[in-house]
Amino acid sequence: MIIAFLSPALILYGVFVIYPIVQSTRYSLYDWNGLEALDKFVGFDNFRRAFSDANFTAALRHNVILIVLSLAFQIPFALGLAMLLNTRIKGRAILRTLFFAPYVLSEVVTGVVWRQILRPKGLLDQVMTTVGLGAHTQGWLSNPDVVLYALFFVISWKYFGFHMVIMLAGLQQIPKELGEAASIDGATSWQKFRYVTLPLLGPTIRVSGFLSIIGALQLFDLVWVTTKGGPIGSSSTMATYLYDQFRKSLFGYASAVSIVIFVLSLVVALLYQRFALRRDLGGTGLVG
Amino acid sequence: MADFSISPDVLGGSYKRRRWRPDRLGLYVIAMFVLGIIVLPLTFSVLGGFRTNKQLVAHPVALPHPWVFSNYTSILSSSSFWRQVWNSTFIALTATFVVLPAASMAAFVISRYSFKGRELIYGLFTLGLLFPAAVAILPLFITLRQAGLLSNPLGVALPQAAFGLPLAIVIMRPFFRAIPQEIQDAAAIDGCSPFRFYWSIMLPLSRPALSTIAVITIVGSWNSFLLPLLVLVDPNEHTLPIGVNNISSQYSTDFARVLAYTTLSMIPALIFYAIAERQIVGGLTAGAVRE
């Protein structure tokens, strides 16, 4: 009886998730173009090759930069807006709806629209010229020094609403009495934020940070549609690098890269869970 | 006398309100600024579709003058656009109708019966939360090729359902657990089979979880890009995101047409969001772990 109930899920999961992952571990040890016989065993060469390829390490570095930027700007920004929407401001329901809307749009739509805005002489450049900032326009998506930050802006545009909603839910679980009690004891707004809100919101912020890190490590669609990782790899991520290898039919090598991404995600997740999340996941309603 | 006693109150009131205004004003200014950044690209896209390319280059900010409808009408009368809408819908619904029974049956036995290997199986499913399709795409592609599922909508829908299982099971389990054991015992005494118990009692009671899962699956499938890009080779099978991506590289200089196409492709998602906002926000944030 139990097997009968489990089998549809197990078969589906086994065929489309487990089996490919196991296979990919195997392929990663071969030099293979995906068509010929799988017989050129190369051991860990593919992994060595990845870490000695400047393009891969650059992609990895871009992932790390995006993680740092997300934690440093996107999460505080989302927290600020969540606090704003947690006041009695008028129209906050509609604001919440609209702030979350980009998260529901597809990465492709987001990427295509922003590409139109950021292209040379596009909307942004035109507006900047009109208000007298014409000297500061630049190839937002074509200047290798700028593109990653422009991309980060687009990423934040799409995803901040998600983090905002999580934090808003966390804020609403904090009993109002605590803030009132602190006010009566003469706490300033900053002190209330620092010593009441922030500690109580800690679990939510850590979950948000966790999701942000994992999301940034595996970023693909939005980057691919907006910049294809370019120009000359200056906005590549590990996943766009992986897709490039896939398109070159370097299947063995690409498998090794996907294993690297998976293991990195797993290690980060386990470390984060061990040191930051462990006590939190039960209470947030996000897991289980 | 009356005037005299009222005016201090009024003064006091307005004084208080005035004292609050700077704070509040600041909040509204911030809110409006962010709102502008959110809404602007969307408005730009909608209005851009009503312009000619010349207008788009000369006056991208003002209202279109004159309004041009040909971009939208030519897309709406093209069969390839509607085929993509249908393909996206079909794949999203198939994935949903596969994941709902598979996940709920598995979650049912995992949460209501004890058997050997139960925790192991649950652990195996939760591990999948860390593994996005983007990273598994290459071996998945090879698997689909071996199974003859390339160029087949099922080659997209089935993997999407499979990758949706972990989260669906994680969402369902607490729902099933919360149902009292007495109900299960009573049903068993009355000769109710496990399947009947699952079908007639558990499923109806966990409708909110089922609709959450349906919503997550539909939104995820509707928006997905990489998997359909690789699997669906034949243009007749393309989904909307593929269509948008193709149009934007094919007509890379016909900006107005690209914007019109993009606008039309986001309308279904936005309508769905307007109808099911509560489920979508709840579902996607519960679904956060999979992101």
Contacts between the chains, C-beta under 8 A, distances in Angstrom:
chain1	res1	chain2	res2	distance
A	1	B	109	7.9
A	1	B	194	5.6
A	2	B	109	5.0
A	2	B	113	6.0
A	2	B	115	5.1
A	5	B	105	4.5
A	5	B	106	6.6
A	5	B	108	6.1
A	5	B	109	4.3
A	5	B	194	7.6
A	5	B	198	7.5
A	6	B	105	7.3
A	6	B	106	5.3
A	6	B	109	5.9
A	6	B	110	7.9
A	6	B	121	7.0
A	8	B	101	6.7
A	8	B	102	4.2
A	8	B	105	6.2
A	8	B	106	7.5
A	9	B	102	4.4
A	9	B	103	6.2
A	9	B	105	6.7
A	9	B	106	3.6
A	9	B	125	7.7
A	9	B	165	5.7
A	9	B	169	7.3
A	10	B	106	7.3
A	10	B	121	7.5
A	12	B	98	7.1
A	12	B	102	5.6
A	12	B	158	6.9
A	12	B	161	6.2
A	12	B	162	4.6
A	12	B	165	6.5
A	13	B	124	7.7
A	13	B	125	6.9
A	13	B	128	7.0
A	13	B	162	5.5
A	13	B	165	5.4
A	15	B	143	7.1
A	15	B	147	7.7
A	15	B	162	7.2
A	16	B	140	6.6
A	16	B	143	6.9
A	16	B	158	6.1
A	16	B	159	4.5
A	16	B	162	3.6
A	16	B	163	7.2
A	17	B	128	5.7
A	17	B	131	7.0
A	17	B	136	6.9
A	17	B	162	5.2
A	17	B	163	6.4
A	17	B	165	7.8
A	18	B	124	7.6
A	19	B	139	8.0
A	19	B	143	6.1
A	20	B	136	5.4
A	20	B	139	3.5
A	20	B	140	4.6
A	20	B	142	7.3
A	20	B	143	4.9
A	21	B	131	7.0
A	21	B	136	6.2
A	21	B	139	6.5
A	23	B	139	4.8
A	23	B	142	6.7
A	23	B	143	6.9
A	24	B	136	7.2
A	24	B	138	6.5
A	24	B	139	3.7
A	27	B	138	8.0
A	27	B	139	6.8
A	27	B	142	7.7
A	34	B	142	6.7
A	81	B	30	8.0
A	81	B	31	8.0
A	81	B	34	6.4
A	84	B	27	5.6
A	84	B	30	6.4
A	84	B	31	6.2
A	87	B	27	6.6
A	89	B	24	7.4
A	89	B	27	5.5
A	89	B	28	7.0
A	89	B	31	6.5
A	90	B	28	8.0
A	95	B	31	5.8
A	95	B	35	6.5
A	97	B	277	6.1
A	98	B	35	6.2
A	98	B	38	5.7
A	98	B	39	6.7
A	99	B	34	6.9
A	99	B	35	7.7
A	99	B	38	6.1
A	100	B	281	5.9
A	101	B	38	6.9
A	101	B	42	7.8
A	101	B	270	7.1
A	101	B	273	6.5
A	102	B	38	6.3
A	103	B	284	6.7
A	104	B	219	6.4
A	104	B	269	5.7
A	104	B	270	7.3
A	104	B	272	7.8
A	104	B	273	4.6
A	104	B	280	6.3
A	104	B	284	7.7
A	105	B	223	7.5
A	105	B	266	5.6
A	105	B	269	6.0
A	105	B	270	7.7
A	106	B	222	7.1
A	106	B	223	3.6
A	106	B	224	8.0
A	106	B	225	7.0
A	106	B	240	7.8
A	106	B	241	5.1
A	106	B	244	7.8
A	106	B	265	7.7
A	106	B	266	7.5
A	106	B	269	6.9
A	107	B	223	6.6
A	107	B	225	6.0
A	107	B	241	7.7
A	108	B	223	7.6
A	108	B	225	5.3
A	108	B	241	4.0
A	108	B	242	8.0
A	108	B	244	5.0
A	108	B	245	5.3
A	109	B	241	7.5
A	109	B	244	6.2
A	109	B	262	5.5
A	109	B	265	6.2
A	109	B	266	4.9
A	109	B	269	7.9
A	112	B	244	5.7
A	112	B	245	7.1
A	112	B	248	4.6
A	112	B	258	6.5
A	112	B	262	5.1
A	113	B	41	5.0
A	113	B	42	7.5
A	113	B	44	7.1
A	113	B	45	4.8
A	113	B	259	7.4
A	113	B	262	5.8
A	114	B	41	6.4
A	115	B	248	7.2
A	116	B	44	7.5
A	116	B	45	7.5
A	116	B	48	7.1
A	116	B	255	6.0
A	116	B	258	6.7
A	116	B	259	6.3
A	117	B	41	6.0
A	117	B	44	6.4
A	121	B	57	6.7
A	122	B	60	7.5
A	123	B	44	5.7
A	123	B	60	4.7
A	123	B	61	7.3
A	126	B	60	5.2
A	126	B	61	7.1
A	127	B	60	7.8
A	127	B	61	6.5
A	130	B	61	7.6
A	157	B	37	6.9
A	157	B	38	7.2
A	157	B	41	7.4
A	161	B	38	7.8
A	162	B	284	7.0
A	162	B	285	6.7
A	162	B	288	7.3
A	162	B	291	7.8
A	165	B	281	5.8
A	165	B	285	5.3
A	166	B	285	5.5
A	166	B	288	6.7
A	169	B	285	7.1
A	207	B	288	7.4
A	211	B	288	5.1
A	211	B	289	7.1
A	211	B	291	5.4
A	214	B	130	7.1
A	214	B	291	6.8
A	215	B	291	4.8
A	218	B	132	4.9
A	218	B	134	5.7
A	218	B	135	6.0
A	220	B	134	4.4
A	220	B	226	6.2
A	221	B	134	7.4
A	221	B	225	4.6
A	221	B	226	6.3
A	224	B	225	7.7
A	224	B	226	7.7
A	225	B	225	7.2
A	225	B	245	6.1
A	239	B	134	5.3
A	239	B	135	6.9
A	242	B	135	7.5
A	242	B	137	7.9
A	242	B	138	7.3
A	243	B	137	7.6
A	243	B	226	7.5
A	246	B	137	7.3
A	246	B	138	5.4
A	246	B	141	7.7
A	251	B	138	6.6
A	251	B	142	7.2
A	254	B	138	5.1
A	255	B	138	5.9
A	255	B	139	6.5
A	258	B	135	5.1
A	258	B	136	6.9
A	258	B	137	7.6
A	258	B	138	5.7
A	258	B	139	7.4
A	261	B	135	4.9
A	262	B	130	7.8
A	262	B	131	6.3
A	262	B	135	5.4
A	262	B	136	7.9
A	265	B	130	5.6
A	265	B	131	7.8
A	265	B	135	7.5
A	266	B	130	6.0
A	269	B	130	5.5
A	285	B	286	7.3
A	286	B	285	7.5
A	286	B	286	6.6
A	286	B	288	5.7
A	286	B	289	6.4
A	287	B	170	6.7
A	287	B	289	6.1
A	288	B	170	6.4
A	288	B	173	6.9
A	288	B	174	6.0
